[in-house]
C-alpha cells in the first residue's frame, strides 16, 4: 500500500504522462515536488480532492478510513469461516448517525449471516452496513466486494475554491522561488474523493490566485483538466 508521499508522486507522474510532458521529479517539502527540465523549474504542490475539503480535515476521509478498517476486520472473519465458494457484497452506509465499535459490528453481522445464510440476503444488525448479499460460486476463493454510495451530486466550483485558497496560503512557506507554480488536485484515489471529470463545469470562474496552473487529474483513468492563470 502506497504512503501519502508516494500517492502524491503518483498524481504528478500520471499528469505528466497523460499530458506528454517530460520533467525530472524531485521529492521536496514546501513545495511537495520540484519539476525540472532544460528550460523550466516548477514548484508543485499536490493534494487530494474531497467534496467536504477543510483545513482541519475531511469528515468523508475519516469516515472512509473507518469503513475500510471495518471491512478489513469483517473480511478476516468471513474468509476464515467461508474460504471458498462465495461472493459477499457489502454495501456500507454513506454516513452513520451514531458511533459504534468495529468489534461489535463484526460480531452482529457474523451472527446474522448464520441465521440468513441460505436466503442470499442478510439484513445486518449494523449501523454502518446498509445491505449484505451472498452469492454462491463454484469452488473459487471467496471474495468480498465493498461499496460505499455517495450522497453528493456532481462537482461544483464551490468544492474546489477552498482547496485552492488553502494551498495558496502555504506558498509563503516555500523555501525558494520557481519559474512556475503548479497545484495538482488528485481524483479517484479514494471512494469518497471520486468524481466524473467530464461533468466538471464552470472552472473558468475559479480564482487561481498564486498558481500558474491548476490541474485536476483522474488517477485511475489519466483524464485531466487544466486551469491556467490569466496573468
C-alpha positions in Angstrom: 0.0 0.0 0.0 1.4 3.4 -1.0 2.1 6.0 1.6 0.9 9.7 1.3 4.1 10.9 -0.4 4.0 8.0 -2.9 0.4 8.8 -3.7 1.2 12.4 -4.3 4.1 11.4 -6.6 1.8 9.1 -8.5 -0.5 12.0 -9.2 2.4 14.1 -10.6 3.6 11.2 -12.8 0.1 10.4 -14.0 -0.4 14.0 -15.1 2.9 14.3 -16.9 2.4 11.0 -18.6 -1.1 11.9 -19.8 -0.1 15.3 -21.0 3.1 14.1 -22.7 5.5 16.3 -20.7 9.0 15.4 -19.6 10.3 16.6 -16.2 12.6 15.3 -13.6 10.7 14.9 -10.4 12.4 15.6 -7.1 10.8 15.0 -3.7 10.8 18.1 -1.6 8.9 19.7 1.2 7.3 23.2 0.7 6.5 22.6 -2.1 5.9 18.9 -2.3 7.9 18.4 -5.5 10.3 20.2 -7.8 9.8 19.5 -11.6 12.7 20.4 -13.8 13.6 20.2 -17.5 16.1 22.1 -19.6 14.2 25.4 -19.5 11.9 25.4 -16.5 11.9 24.7 -12.8 8.4 24.3 -11.3 7.3 24.2 -7.7 4.5 21.7 -7.5 2.0 21.2 -4.6 -0.3 18.1 -4.6 -3.5 17.5 -2.7 -6.3 15.0 -2.8 -9.9 16.0 -3.7 -12.7 15.6 -1.2 -16.2 17.3 -1.6 -16.0 18.4 2.0 -12.4 19.6 2.0 -11.4 21.5 5.0 -8.1 22.6 6.5 -9.0 20.7 9.7 -9.6 17.5 7.7 -12.3 15.9 5.6 -15.1 14.1 7.5 -15.6 11.9 4.5 -11.9 10.9 4.5 -12.1 9.9 8.2 -15.4 8.1 7.6 -13.9 6.1 4.7 -10.9 5.2 6.8 -13.2 3.8 9.5 -15.3 1.8 6.9 -12.1 0.3 5.4 -11.0 -0.9 8.8 -14.4 -2.4 9.5 -14.4 -4.0 6.0 -10.9 -5.5 6.6 -11.9 -6.9 10.0 -15.1 -8.3 8.8 -13.3 -9.8 5.8 -10.8 -11.7 8.0 -13.7 -13.3 9.9 -15.7 -14.2 6.7 -12.7 -15.6 4.9 -11.8 -17.7 7.9 -15.4 -19.2 8.1 -16.1 -19.4 4.4 -12.7 -19.6 2.5 -14.3 -20.9 -0.8 -17.4 -20.8 -2.9 -19.0 -17.4 -2.1 -19.1 -13.7 -3.0 -20.1 -11.3 -0.3 -21.4 -7.9 -1.5 -21.3 -5.4 1.4 -23.0 -2.0 0.9 -21.9 0.4 3.6 -23.9 3.5 4.8 -22.6 6.8 3.5 -22.9 8.2 7.0 -23.7 6.8 10.4 -25.9 8.5 12.9 -24.1 7.2 16.0 -20.7 5.8 17.0 -20.1 2.1 17.3 -17.2 -0.3 17.7 -15.8 -2.4 14.9 -15.7 -5.5 17.1 -19.4 -5.3 18.0 -20.5 -4.6 14.4 -18.5 -7.6 13.0 -19.9 -9.9 15.6 -23.5 -8.7 14.9 -23.0 -9.3 11.1 -21.5 -12.8 11.7 -24.4 -13.8 13.9 -27.0 -12.6 11.3 -25.2 -14.4 8.4 -25.5 -17.7 10.2 -29.3 -17.1 10.5 -29.9 -15.9 6.9 -27.1 -17.7 5.1 -29.1 -19.7 2.6 -31.6 -16.9 1.9 -29.0 -14.9 -0.1 -29.9 -11.6 1.5 -28.8 -10.7 5.0 -30.3 -7.8 7.0 -27.3 -6.9 9.2 -27.7 -5.6 12.7 -25.2 -2.9 11.9 -25.3 0.9 11.9 -22.7 1.1 9.2 -23.9 -1.6 6.7 -26.9 -0.9 4.5 -27.2 -4.2 2.7 -25.4 -7.5 2.7 -25.9 -10.1 0.0 -24.4 -13.6 -0.5 -23.8 -15.2 -3.9 -22.7 -18.8 -4.4 -19.9 -19.6 -6.8 -18.0 -22.7 -7.7 -15.1 -23.7 -5.6 -13.3 -20.4 -6.3 -11.8 -18.5 -3.4 -14.4 -16.4 -1.5 -14.4 -12.7 -2.4 -15.6 -9.6 -0.6 -16.9 -6.6 -2.6 -17.0 -3.2 -0.9 -19.5 -0.4 -1.9 -19.9 3.0 -0.3 -22.6 5.0 -2.0 -22.2 8.8 -2.3 -24.9 11.3 -1.3 -23.1 14.1 -3.2 -24.2 15.4 -6.6 -21.9 16.4 -9.4 -18.9 18.6 -8.6 -19.4 22.3 -8.4 -16.8 25.0 -8.3 -17.6 25.7 -4.7 -15.9 22.5 -3.7 -12.6 23.4 -5.5 -12.2 27.0 -4.3 -11.5 26.2 -0.7 -8.8 23.7 -1.8 -7.1 26.4 -3.9 -7.4 29.0 -1.2 -5.9 26.7 1.4 -2.9 25.6 -0.8 -2.3 29.2 -1.9 -1.8 30.3 1.7 1.1 27.8 2.0 3.1 29.3 -0.8 4.6 31.8 1.6 6.2 28.8 3.4 8.1 27.7 0.3 11.8 27.8 0.8 12.6 29.2 -2.6 11.1 30.7 -5.8 10.4 29.0 -9.1 9.7 29.8 -12.8 6.1 28.5 -12.3 3.9 27.2 -9.5 1.5 24.3 -10.1 -1.2 22.9 -7.9 -2.3 19.3 -8.7 -5.6 18.0 -7.3 -5.8 14.3 -7.5 -9.1 12.5 -8.0 -10.1 8.8 -7.7 -7.6 7.6 -5.2 -10.4 7.1 -2.6 -14.0 6.3 -3.0 -15.2 9.5 -1.3 -13.0 11.6 -3.4 -14.1 10.3 -6.8 -16.0 12.3 -9.5 -16.5 12.4 -13.2 -14.2 15.0 -14.8 -16.4 15.1 -17.9 -19.1 16.7 -15.8 -16.9 19.4 -14.3 -18.0 22.8 -15.5 -17.5 26.5 -14.8 -13.8 26.1 -14.0 -13.1 29.5 -15.5 -14.8 31.3 -12.6 -12.4 29.9 -10.1 -9.7 32.2 -8.7 -6.4 30.6 -9.4 -4.7 33.1 -7.0 -0.9 32.4 -6.8 -0.9 29.4 -9.2 0.3 29.5 -12.8 -1.6 26.3 -13.4 -4.1 24.2 -11.5 -4.5 20.6 -12.7 -7.3 18.1 -11.9 -6.0 14.6 -12.6 -8.1 11.4 -12.5 -5.6 8.8 -11.2 -7.3 5.6 -12.4 -8.1 6.8 -16.0 -5.5 9.5 -16.6 -8.0 12.2 -17.7 -7.2 15.7 -16.6 -8.3 19.3 -16.8 -6.2 22.4 -16.5 -7.0 25.8 -15.1 -4.4 28.3 -16.4 -3.8 31.6 -14.7 -4.9 34.6 -16.8 -1.8 36.6 -15.5 
